[in-house]
Amino acid sequence: MENSLTDVKSRALSLRAAVLVCIVVLAAAAGASAVRLAPHDWPTSLRTASLWPSDLLVGRGSSGPAGFADIVEAVKPAVIGVQTKRSESLDEQGGSSVDRFLREFGAPLAPDTPGGRHRPRMVTTQGSGFFISADGYAVTNNHVIEGSQTAQIQTDDQKTYSAKVVGSDPISDLALLKVEGRSDFAFVRLAEDMPRVGDWVLAVGNPFGLGGTVTAGIVSARERTIGGISSESLLQIDAPINKGDSGGPTFDLNGKVIGVNMMIFSPSGGSIGIAFAIPAATVRAVIPQLKDKGSVSRGWLGVQIQPVTQEIADVLGLKQAQGALVADTVADGPAAKAGIMSGDIISSVQGTPIKDAAALSKAIAGTVPGTSVKLGMLREGKKSSIDVALGELPLPTQTPAAGPQGSQEPETMGRGDTADLGLKLAPAGSIAGAGEQGVIVTDIEPGGLWAERGFELGDVILEVGGKSVKTPNEIESALGEARSAGKQTVLLRLRSGEAMRFVTVPVG
């Protein structure tokens, strides 16, 4: 690294305060975990003997060691720094706030120059990783090496090597590197068991490009799914990780990798004890596919789904709030071809009950594309089943949603014989870019009956109680019918940008 340590610290301290430091990997409705493989299915290089003597390790159930020095001494030689260089375009230099903070979490070392945001520039990113085999295979985050075919790695003994990017997976945010020319690298193994909440963990990484740094903490939570950012079930830990620690390993007290550091939540850009790691089970499933073909195949149903909340269950007359509610289907996708419709609830896959939307995503993504699966369904309270031939999950793309370009004077909802719902509405066809179907929200008045139901400006109400609406008057009419039928709550179907969702609202 050509820059001095002082320069790195100075640039790191100058990064602006972040409300969120994390990665964006997949639209929440389409994401899923990787295909599960048994230990004997993954490469022999990942099943070789560990590099540390067993008498140094503390087993599960122990109250913990007086210190971690023996464990650190055993595992630290396998942890590496990962550095990449890529040309950054004007759009990338701007981008969303999340994208910019992601690049900060990867610790870009190239300084901004006056006017630099208006022309392409070369950006250097600094992250972490770890060897999983003696012959030079190493794991890191996809967002550390994204856009690069090669990377420079630095080992714990300060030696530098060139590494090839063998494969990467933006959904799990994992990447596989390969260093040629040696077969005696220190390496570590993946844990086979999920850690418990409260277990000790050690995080080793390359914060701010400083080299191997060790922090300790505990597992704070398991199976965290962060909507809109990651569809994977993540481990939450409180061991401090900072910019440049992305892709580094988190170890248990047996010296095995229980997770790969992925992102943090922070108002300042530095660690506040809320960090997330990709579980070892996901790594074990993804890495063999990256080694074999450079990418990961996942099953795809072609639906937008959401959880069945208790309120939704009550409106639909369900006994239990479980299953996945279909908000929309992809045109010509597997679900649409099989006859699945918005409003259907998927309750099981191959006879296994589905607890929620996340469980459905994992079950489908963990199935080989092309497989025919039997789905248990609820439609208008009636049970049925349907066979669907799964497609292959496409890689996530970012498509800007068309926003309102202008409007006529909006109609205010809730005047007359209904309570004030607190929304100003207009036919979607009267707003440029809003489409021809439904009624668009043009303003939200605080204190209204629906104001706290999650509506956003530009949302388009498509259905009320299962009936399509095109004008605010049709919404009031549908609400009146629901009220006359003795209903206290009604289900609305909305389009928010490119996403569909259902919302329960009080009738008033």
C-alpha positions in Angstrom: 0.0 0.0 0.0 1.5 3.2 -1.2 -0.4 5.5 1.2 0.9 6.1 4.7 -0.9 4.9 7.8 -1.4 8.5 8.8 -3.1 9.3 5.5 -5.4 6.3 5.8 -6.4 7.3 9.3 -7.0 10.9 8.2 -9.2 9.8 5.3 -11.1 7.4 7.4 -11.8 10.0 10.0 -13.0 12.4 7.4 -15.8 10.1 6.1 -19.1 11.6 6.8 -21.5 10.3 9.4 -23.6 7.4 8.1 -27.0 6.4 9.1 -26.5 3.0 7.7 -23.4 1.0 6.8 -24.4 -2.1 4.9 -24.8 -3.8 1.6 -27.7 -4.1 -0.8 -27.9 -7.6 -2.3 -31.4 -8.4 -3.4 -34.9 -7.1 -3.6 -36.5 -8.4 -0.4 -39.2 -10.5 -2.1 -36.9 -12.4 -4.5 -34.1 -13.2 -2.1 -33.2 -16.6 -0.6 -30.5 -18.7 1.0 -28.2 -20.8 -0.9 -28.6 -24.4 -1.9 -27.8 -26.6 1.1 -25.1 -29.3 0.7 -24.0 -31.9 3.1 -20.3 -31.7 4.3 -19.3 -34.6 2.2 -20.6 -32.8 -0.9 -18.2 -29.9 -0.7 -14.6 -29.9 -1.9 -12.0 -32.1 -0.2 -9.9 -29.0 0.4 -12.6 -27.7 2.7 -12.6 -30.9 4.8 -8.9 -31.2 5.5 -7.4 -31.2 9.0 -7.3 -28.0 11.0 -4.1 -26.2 11.6 -4.2 -25.8 15.4 -3.6 -28.4 18.2 -6.7 -29.6 19.9 -5.3 -29.0 23.4 -5.4 -25.3 22.8 -9.2 -25.2 22.2 -12.0 -24.6 24.6 -15.1 -26.7 23.9 -18.7 -25.7 24.0 -20.1 -25.5 27.5 -16.9 -24.1 28.9 -17.2 -20.8 30.8 -14.6 -19.4 28.5 -10.8 -19.0 28.6 -9.0 -16.5 30.7 -7.7 -15.1 27.4 -7.9 -15.7 23.7 -4.2 -15.6 22.8 -3.9 -19.3 22.0 -6.9 -19.3 19.7 -5.7 -16.1 18.0 -2.2 -17.5 17.5 -3.7 -20.6 15.8 -6.1 -18.8 13.4 -4.6 -15.4 12.7 -2.1 -16.7 10.0 -5.1 -17.7 7.8 -6.7 -14.2 7.7 -5.7 -11.9 4.9 -6.2 -8.4 3.7 -7.8 -8.0 0.3 -7.3 -5.0 -1.9 -8.8 -4.2 -5.3 -8.6 -1.4 -7.8 -11.4 -0.4 -10.2 -12.5 2.5 -12.3 -15.5 4.3 -10.8 -17.9 6.0 -13.1 -19.8 9.2 -12.5 -23.0 7.3 -11.6 -21.1 5.1 -9.1 -19.5 8.1 -7.5 -23.0 9.5 -6.8 -25.3 6.5 -6.4 -27.5 5.9 -3.5 -26.5 6.8 0.1 -26.4 3.1 0.9 -24.1 2.4 -2.1 -21.7 5.2 -1.0 -21.6 3.9 2.6 -20.9 0.4 1.3 -17.9 1.7 -0.5 -16.8 3.4 2.7 -17.3 0.1 4.6 -14.9 -1.5 2.1 -12.5 1.3 3.1 -11.8 3.1 -0.2 -8.3 4.5 0.0 -8.2 6.9 -3.0 -8.9 10.4 -1.9 -11.5 12.7 -3.5 -10.1 15.4 -5.7 -11.7 18.7 -6.6 -14.1 18.0 -9.3 -13.4 14.3 -9.1 -17.1 13.4 -8.9 -17.5 14.6 -12.4 -15.0 12.2 -14.1 -14.0 8.6 -13.8 -11.3 7.8 -11.3 -9.4 4.8 -10.0 -10.7 3.7 -6.6 -8.8 1.3 -4.3 -10.9 -0.7 -1.8 -9.6 -2.5 1.3 -11.3 -5.5 2.9 -10.5 -8.8 4.5 -10.7 -12.5 3.8 -9.4 -15.9 4.9 -7.9 -19.1 3.4 -10.0 -22.2 3.4 -7.4 -24.5 1.9 -3.7 -24.9 1.9 -3.5 -24.5 -1.9 -4.7 -20.9 -1.8 -8.5 -20.7 -2.0 -9.8 -17.8 0.1 -13.2 -16.4 1.0 -14.2 -12.7 1.1 -17.3 -10.6 0.4 -18.6 -10.0 -3.1 -18.9 -6.2 -2.4 -15.1 -6.1 -1.5 -14.1 -7.4 -5.0 -17.1 -6.4 -7.1 -16.2 -5.2 -10.5 -12.7 -6.7 -10.3 -11.2 -9.9 -11.8 -8.2 -9.9 -9.6 -7.2 -8.8 -6.2 -4.0 -8.2 -4.1 -3.9 -10.0 -0.9 -1.6 -9.6 2.1 -0.9 -12.4 4.5 -0.3 -12.1 8.2 3.5 -12.3 7.6 3.2 -9.1 5.4 3.7 -11.0 2.1 1.7 -9.8 -0.9 0.2 -12.1 -3.6 -2.0 -11.7 -6.7 -5.3 -13.5 -6.5 -7.8 -14.4 -9.2 -11.5 -14.0 -8.6 -12.8 -17.5 -9.2 -16.5 -16.6 -8.7 -18.8 -14.3 -6.8 -22.4 -14.2 -5.6 -24.1 -10.9 -5.0 -27.1 -12.5 -3.3 -25.1 -14.1 -0.4 -22.4 -11.4 -0.8 -19.7 -14.1 -1.0 -16.7 -14.4 -3.3 -14.0 -17.0 -3.8 -10.4 -16.0 -4.6 -7.4 -18.3 -5.7 -3.7 -17.6 -5.1 -1.5 -19.8 -7.3 2.0 -21.0 -6.7 1.8 -22.3 -3.1 0.3 -25.3 -1.3 1.2 -24.6 2.2 -1.0 -21.6 3.2 -2.3 -21.6 6.8 -6.1 -22.1 6.5 -9.2 -22.5 8.7 -12.3 -24.6 8.7 -16.0 -23.8 8.7 -18.0 -24.6 11.8 -20.6 -27.3 11.4 -22.9 -26.2 14.2 -24.8 -22.9 14.5 -23.6 -20.9 17.5 -25.9 -20.1 20.3 -27.0 -16.7 21.4 -24.5 -15.6 24.1 -21.6 -17.7 22.7 -18.1 -16.1 22.7 -16.8 -15.1 19.2 -13.6 -13.6 17.9 -13.5 -11.4 14.8 -10.3 -11.0 12.9 -9.9 -8.5 10.0 -8.1 -5.7 8.3 -9.8 -2.5 9.7 -8.8 0.7 7.9 -6.0 -1.3 6.2 -4.1 -1.7 9.5 -3.6 -5.4 9.1 -4.7 -8.4 11.3 -6.7 -7.0 14.2 -8.7 -9.1 16.7 -11.8 -8.2 18.6 -14.0 -10.2 20.9 -17.7 -10.3 21.7 -20.7 -12.6 21.7 -23.5 -13.8 19.4 -26.3 -11.2 19.9 -28.9 -12.9 17.8 -29.4 -15.5 15.1 -31.4 -15.7 11.9 -31.7 -12.0 11.3 -33.3 -11.1 7.9 -32.9 -7.4 7.0 -35.5 -6.6 4.5 -34.3 -4.6 1.4 -30.7 -5.3 2.2 -30.2 -8.9 2.7 -32.5 -11.9 2.2 -30.1 -14.2 4.0 -30.5 -15.2 7.6 -27.5 -13.5 9.3 -25.8 -13.8 12.6 -25.7 -10.6 14.7 -22.6 -10.2 16.8 -21.3 -7.4 19.1 -17.6 -8.0 18.4 -16.4 -4.6 17.0 -15.9 -4.7 13.2 -15.1 -1.5 11.2 -14.4 -0.4 7.7 -12.1 -2.8 6.0 -13.3 -5.8 8.1 -15.8 -6.9 5.4 -15.1 -10.4 4.3 -13.1 -11.3 7.5 -13.9 -14.4 9.6 -15.6 -14.6 12.9 -14.5 -17.6 15.0 -15.9 -19.6 17.8 -13.8 -20.8 20.7 -12.9 -24.0 18.8 -11.1 -21.8 16.2 -13.7 -22.6 13.5 -15.3 -20.0 11.3 -19.0 -19.4 12.3 -19.5 -16.4 10.0 -18.1 -14.0 7.4 -18.3 -10.3 8.5 -20.7 -8.6 6.1 -22.1 -5.3 7.4 -22.8 -3.1 10.4 -25.5 -0.7 11.5 -24.1 2.6 12.7 -25.1 6.3 13.0 -21.4 7.3 12.8 -19.8 4.8 10.4 -17.8 3.1 13.2 -18.7 0.1 15.3 -21.4 0.5 17.9 -21.7 -3.2 18.6 -24.3 -4.1 15.9 -22.6 -6.2 13.3 -23.8 -9.0 11.0 -22.1 -12.0 9.6 -23.0 -14.6 6.9 -23.4 -18.0 8.7 -20.9 -20.8 8.0 -23.8 -22.9 6.6 -24.4 -20.4 3.8 -20.6 -20.3 3.1 -20.5 -24.1 2.9 -23.3 -24.2 0.4 -22.2 -21.3 -1.8 -18.4 -21.8 -2.1 -18.5 -25.2 -3.9 -20.7 -23.7 -6.6 -18.4 -20.7 -7.0 -15.4 -23.1 -7.2 -17.2 -25.3 -9.8 -18.8 -22.8 -12.1 -18.2 -19.3 -10.7 -21.8 -18.5 -9.8 -24.7 -19.9 -7.8 -28.0 -21.4 -9.1 -31.2 -21.0 -7.1 -34.7 -22.0 -7.7 -37.2 -19.2 -8.6 -40.9 -19.1 -8.3 -41.5 -15.6 -9.7 -43.7 -14.0 -7.0 -43.6 -11.0 -4.7 -44.5 -12.2 -1.2 -45.0 -10.8 2.2 -45.6 -12.2 5.7 -49.1 -13.0 6.9 -49.5 -10.7 9.9 -52.2 -11.3 12.5 -54.2 -8.4 11.1 -54.1 -9.9 7.6 -55.0 -13.3 9.1 -58.0 -11.8 10.8 -59.2 -10.0 7.7 -58.9 -13.2 5.6 -60.5 -15.3 8.3 -57.5 -17.5 9.0 -57.0 -19.4 12.2 -53.2 -18.8 12.3 -50.9 -16.0 11.0 -48.6 -18.2 9.0 -47.6 -18.8 5.3 -46.6 -16.4 2.6 -49.0 -13.9 1.0 -48.6 -13.5 -2.7 -48.7 -9.8 -3.5 -47.9 -10.2 -7.2 -46.6 -12.6 -9.8 -44.0 -12.0 -12.5 -45.5 -12.1 -15.9 -44.7 -15.4 -17.7 -42.9 -16.5 -14.5 -43.3 -20.1 -13.1 -46.0 -19.1 -10.6 -48.1 -17.2 -13.1 -47.9 -20.0 -15.6 -49.1 -22.4 -12.9 -52.1 -20.3 -12.1 -50.9 -18.6 -8.8 -52.6 -15.3 -8.3 -52.1 -12.2 -6.0 -53.9 -12.8 -2.7 -53.1 -16.5 -2.6 -51.4 -17.8 0.5 -48.7 -20.4 0.0 -48.8 -22.7 3.1 -46.5 -25.5 2.3 -43.7 -26.7 -0.1 -43.5 -30.5 -0.8 -45.7 -31.1 2.3 -43.5 -29.1 4.7 -45.5 -26.2 6.3 -44.3 -22.7 5.5 -44.0 -20.5 8.6 -43.5 -17.1 6.8 -42.4 -15.4 3.6 -38.7 -15.9 4.5 -39.2 -19.6 4.9 -40.8 -19.9 1.5 -37.9 -17.9 -0.1 -35.3 -20.3 1.5 -37.2 -23.4 0.5 -37.6 -22.4 -3.1 -34.1 -21.0 -3.5 -32.7 -24.2 -2.0 -34.3 -26.3 -4.7 -32.6 -27.0 -8.0 -34.0 -24.9 -10.9 -36.2 -27.0 -13.2 -37.5 -29.1 -10.3 -41.3 -29.5 -10.0 -42.6 -28.7 -6.5 -46.0 -29.2 -4.9 -47.3 -26.0 -3.2 -50.0 -26.0 -0.6 -52.4 -23.1 -1.2 -55.1 -21.1 0.5 -57.4 -19.1 -1.9 -60.4 -17.3 -0.4 -60.2 -19.6 2.6 -60.2 -22.8 0.5 -57.3 -25.3 0.6 -55.8 -26.6 -2.6 -52.4 -27.7 -4.1 -50.6 -26.9 -7.2 -47.5 -28.2 -9.0 -45.0 -25.6 -10.2 -41.8 -26.1 -12.3 -39.3 -23.7 -10.8 -37.1 -21.4 -12.9 -33.7 -20.1 -12.1 -33.4 -17.0 -9.9 -32.1 -14.1 -12.0 -29.4 -11.9 -10.6 -30.7 -8.8 -8.9 -31.0 -5.6 -11.0 -31.8 -2.1 -10.1 -34.5 -0.5 -12.2 -35.4 3.1 -11.3 -39.1 3.4 -10.7 -41.0 6.0 -12.6 -42.2 8.8 -10.3 -45.0 11.3 -10.6 -44.2 14.0 -13.1 -47.0 16.3 -12.4 -50.6 16.2 -11.3 -54.0 17.8 -11.4 -55.6 19.1 -8.2 -55.9 16.0 -6.0 -59.1 14.9 -4.4 -59.1 14.7 -0.6 -60.1 11.3 0.7 -62.6 10.9 3.5 -65.0 13.8 3.2 -68.7 13.3 3.6 -70.0 10.3 5.5 -66.6 8.7 6.3 -64.0 9.7 8.8 -61.0 11.6 7.5 -58.5 9.0 6.4 -55.8 11.6 6.0 -54.9 10.9 2.4 -55.1 13.1 -0.7 -55.7 10.9 -3.7 -56.1 11.2 -7.5 -56.7 8.8 -10.3 -53.3 7.3 -11.3 -54.1 8.1 -14.9 -54.0 11.8 -14.1 -50.4 11.7 -12.9 -47.7 11.4 -15.5 -45.7 8.2 -14.9 -48.1 6.6 -12.5 -49.8 4.3 -14.9 -53.5 3.9 -15.8 -54.6 1.6 -13.0 -55.5 2.5 -9.4 -55.6 5.6 -7.3 -52.3 7.4 -6.3 -51.5 9.0 -2.9 -50.5 12.6 -3.5 -50.3 13.8 0.1 -50.5 12.4 3.6 -52.0 14.4 6.4 -50.7 13.7 9.9 -53.3 12.4 12.3 -55.5 10.8 9.7 -57.0 7.4 10.3 -54.6 5.8 7.8 -51.6 8.1 8.3 -49.6 5.5 10.3 -50.3 2.5 8.1 -47.1 2.9 6.1 -48.4 4.8 3.1 -45.8 6.8 1.1 -46.2 9.5 -1.5 -46.6 7.9 -4.9 -48.1 4.7 -3.6 -50.9 3.5 -5.9 -54.0 1.8 -4.4 -55.1 -1.0 -6.8 -57.6 -2.9 -4.8 -59.8 -2.4 -1.7 -61.3 -5.6 -0.2 -60.4 -7.5 -3.4 -62.1 -5.0 -5.7 -60.2 -2.9 -8.3 -60.5 0.9 -7.9 -59.7 3.7 -10.3 -61.0 6.8 -8.5 -61.2 8.0 -4.9 -65.0 7.7 -5.0 -64.7 4.0 -5.8 -62.4 3.6 -2.7 -65.1 5.3 -0.5 -67.8 3.1 -2.0 -65.7 -0.1 -1.3 -65.2 1.1 2.3 -68.9 1.7 2.7 -69.7 -1.8 1.5 -67.1 -3.3 3.9 -68.7 -1.2 6.8 -72.2 -2.3 5.9 -71.0 -5.9 6.0 -69.8 -5.4 9.6 -66.1 -5.4 8.8 -63.7 -3.4 11.1 -60.7 -3.8 8.8 -60.2 -4.1 5.1 -57.2 -5.3 3.0 -55.7 -2.9 0.4 -53.4 -3.9 -2.4 -50.7 -1.3 -3.2 -48.0 -0.7 -5.8 -45.0 1.0 -4.2 -42.5 1.7 -7.0 -42.0 -1.7 -8.7 -43.1 -3.6 -5.6 -46.6 -4.9 -4.7 -47.8 -5.3 -1.1 -51.0 -5.7 1.0 -51.9 -3.3 3.8 -54.6 -3.7 6.4 -56.5 -0.5 7.3 -59.4 0.3 9.7 -62.7 1.0 8.0 -63.5 3.8 10.4 
